[in-house]
Amino acid sequence: MILGENIRLRAIERTDIPRFVRWMNDPEVTQYLLMSSPLSTAMEEKWFDAQLERPPHQGQIFAIEVKVADDWVHIGNSGLHDVNPVNHSAEFGIVIGEKDYWNKGYGTQATRLTLRHGFEHLNLHRIYLEVFVTNPRAMRVYEAAGFTREGVQRQAIFKNGRYIDEIIMSILQSEWMNQKAK
Ligand SMILES: CC(C)(COP(=O)(O)OP(=O)(O)OC[C@H]1O[C@@H](n2cnc3c(N)ncnc32)[C@H](O)[C@@H]1OP(=O)(O)O)[C@@H](O)C(=O)NCCC(=O)NCCS
């Protein structure tokens, strides 16, 4: 368990699958994601089984839970993918599927907790991400967590009938440590 203040990251469970399917079939959520086609429970179960095959230090998806009264509510996932053991790099991803929990600061906190895990436990050197230019909220969250904009992949994504530019951002371990020391 990775603990924050009224927020925590835990390993995903098979019982989470129905929520993943609901979120990944919501166009308001998926407009910001690579996912474009309808997703079935069977497809998501296959994806879940594939996650179990991978040792955690090679990247892991976490369930984001927030404290509401006496309960912990699962609102989304964050994670590190494609861990490269030579470059010590990984790709960051996040989705808050429960839309009532958008814009309450949870995305920023979950991003920071995931970075802390990547830099302070997995000893990563660089964590990067890709974000659509149509998603200023996500970019705001990433900047607040310490990511720097590196460049743009022009018209890299075809989504909802049009091409979209994609921004690459990253944060280095040294930048994370400096930010923490302040
Ligand atoms: C993107 C996402 C993770 C952000 O999480 P969140 O909990 O909603 O974000 P937070 O509340 O922590 O922070 C949002 C910030 O964006 C700002 N913001 C919101 N809408 C904005 C907009 N249209 N333009 C610019 N900034 C915006 C907020 O003011 C806030 O900034 P502040 O803290 O300086 O006030 C979440 O909304 C989400 O999962 N969305 C759908 C999937 C997605 O986009 N995933 C990311 C793919 S790269």
The ligand as a Gaussian input file, in Angstrom:
#p B3LYP/6-31G(d) Opt

LIG

0 1
 C       -6.592000      14.101000     -15.847000
 C       -6.954000      13.653000     -14.441000
 C       -6.058000      12.503000     -14.010000
 C       -6.740000      14.838000     -13.484000
 O       -7.118000      14.460000     -12.179000
 P       -8.012000      15.442000     -11.309000
 O       -8.154000      14.859000      -9.973000
 O       -9.258000      15.720000     -12.066000
 O       -7.079000      16.734000     -11.275000
 P       -6.739000      17.700000     -10.027000
 O       -8.011000      18.058000      -9.345000
 O       -5.674000      17.087000      -9.198000
 O       -6.096000      18.954000     -10.762000
 C       -6.732000      19.532000     -11.887000
 C       -6.038000      20.831000     -12.219000
 O       -6.381000      21.186000     -13.566000
 C       -7.026000      22.431000     -13.549000
 N       -7.993000      22.376000     -14.640000
 C       -9.195000      21.774000     -14.669000
 N       -9.766000      21.927000     -15.879000
 C       -8.883000      22.641000     -16.626000
 C       -8.873000      23.135000     -17.960000
 N       -9.911000      22.916000     -18.777000
 N       -7.795000      23.829000     -18.376000
 C       -6.731000      24.037000     -17.560000
 N       -6.673000      23.606000     -16.279000
 C       -7.755000      22.914000     -15.833000
 C       -7.625000      22.563000     -12.173000
 O       -7.871000      23.907000     -11.843000
 C       -6.511000      21.957000     -11.339000
 O       -5.426000      22.848000     -11.242000
 P       -5.100000      23.592000      -9.838000
 O       -4.807000      22.501000      -8.850000
 O       -3.903000      24.428000     -10.144000
 O       -6.324000      24.367000      -9.515000
 C       -8.452000      13.204000     -14.351000
 O       -9.283000      14.331000     -14.561000
 C       -8.787000      12.116000     -15.353000
 O       -8.455000      10.966000     -15.129000
 N       -9.419000      12.479000     -16.476000
 C       -9.821000      11.492000     -17.503000
 C       -8.691000      10.626000     -18.076000
 C       -7.434000      11.422000     -18.388000
 O       -7.479000      12.529000     -18.910000
 N       -6.296000      10.806000     -18.096000
 C       -4.989000      11.387000     -18.416000
 C       -4.558000      10.976000     -19.774000
 S       -2.986000      11.683000     -20.222000

